């Protein structure tokens, strides 16, 4: 980072800009590339790993820092870190068309991979390949939502794919042995979180065979 005169100008490099318009003004923050999506997906929780500086700008590329009065009017606070968090969460990530396209393609494949990992063909009980899932997603004209968690989008894809193909959530089959003293209390909890209880067998302890969604 280099700082020039006047003192309200800061120059940053290798930066990802997140922009928000509020109260008739434009506000921007400077972030490290790839960290914005990680923050929004709750993969990264340390704000210092995301922001290049805890400073709010009107124009990052020109190094123009936002005025304190404008910030307080728009955000009802002068706490720049808090304002940065608001912009980071709700603002629009500025990327080139090439970067946007690459990012969308990567997220599309991540979603398809998650769907393939968590589903099976209900007739064969075998998983679909990622390629088959990708083709099905393209056939139903699925569009990636850049600001949403890919895992949440994967669950939505499964619901939509059920309309056009034989697919269901994969399940893990487990045998659980509960000690006699705690069995009755724990049995109810197992039933709450399992999708299917296949069998129960008392032999001093309680043996339960059940299935859980992957």
PyMOL commands that set and color helices and strands:
alter all, ss='L'
color gray80, all
select helices_A, chain A and resi 35-40+47-49+68-75+80-90+97-118+130-139+150-161+183-193
alter helices_A, ss='H'
color red, helices_A
select strands_A, chain A and resi 2-3+10-11+15-22+25-32+57-59+64-65+92-94+119-120+168-169+171-178+196-202+206-213
alter strands_A, ss='S'
color yellow, strands_A
deselect
rebuild
show_as cartoon
